[in-house]
Amino acid sequence: MKFKEYKMVSKVISIFLLGLLVNISLSYAGDFKPLKGQTAVRVCADAYNLPYSNNKLEGFDNKIASLIGEELGIPVEYYWFPQRIGFSRNTIKKVDPKTGRFLCDLAMSIPAGPGRYLTTKPYFKSIDVMVYRSGEGYELNRISDIAKVKEQQGKKLKIGLFDRAIETEALLNDGLEDQIEYYQFMAGDTRVYPGRLVEDELSQGKIDVAFLWGPVGSYYANHATVPMTVVPLDELGENYVFSFAMGVRKQDKAWRDLLDNILEARKDDVAAIISEYKLPSIANVEPAQEKERKAPYSIVDGKVDNKTYVGWRLFNSTCFVCHGKNATGTERAPNLVEKMANMSGYKFRKKVLGRYFAVVNFDDPESRMAYLGEEQSSQFKMPTWNDDPDIRSHIGDLYAYLKARADGALGEGRPEKLEE
């Protein structure tokens, strides 16, 4: 090939590659635009909180924030504050008196769902882990294995966990209270981080096994100076898998929606970033266990406790007018025996005290009966009992009676009261 032809081919290839790179770049940066007046992605974060964030921008939240800035074509700025009690009050909800602006606009790794923030869809989830030094002659796969090491090898493993850790009850039930070393989760020094339990205490042999939140335990175990084994606590069940999202102020719905769209568009990149930090697997987490709820009533040999009896009396002095003598319903109101089958006490209280309104004075029995006899009875609305002291203070008693009827534990008619 002549030099002139070679040069022409090279130019064509260069133009092609340049166009390809531009297209790849534009597929990201051109998809989203900043909100009106937005000049930076202003993040509230903890400067000493790996694997989430630090002031060297080494955490996965730092890298994900960079993705957001890349999508919007604006820089990422940080306002540093310890992510603990008072975080939202002192960051995303606090106004700078000099500028009149909020200190920051985005908090990351926030529990998903209702709370202090308006949250995005979750971008990661995890469960607690158990971490111990590898190659010490024992294997731990469940919390109960710590007690087995004590029984079978006579070895009392020193256990480290933070105050109020969810594993505490299981450890105490296994008779290991004398092996537990409790650590303060929020120390006075804001530079003291949860990962110290693994990086310092476990690595140096001050404790033999540590329990802590999955992302933190896994990160520091994988960066430890000695080999560590990380065990996801699958035995805790699905109820202890917690999801985390990004949080904004409640009024910033447009900002939340924009973040959701970016997270969806870059979900593969977000997943790739998080995978670098080796969060524990939750593939084998045990199914959630149904919590056995204690019945709100007590019935022995057909006789009811005082709570249920008071509920029956209240129902038959007020509610029977519409719902029937035995709560089985009338033309005016539904069958509560059916309606109460799967209703919680909270939902019942909310319905009775807050949902309905009265169009006449239903506190007066004569007025109530007169109204129900009129033609407009088809327009009847159940009254709210929120301001009625007799109903409000005995709402639990009313629920106990109706739930006993719904569960089939109590038949029709006047119940007999247990002697106390």
Order of alpha helices (4+ residues) and beta strands (2+ residues): alpha-beta-beta-beta-alpha-beta-alpha-beta-beta-beta-beta-alpha-beta-alpha-beta-beta-alpha-beta-beta-alpha-alpha-beta-beta-alpha-alpha-alpha-alpha-alpha-alpha-alpha-beta
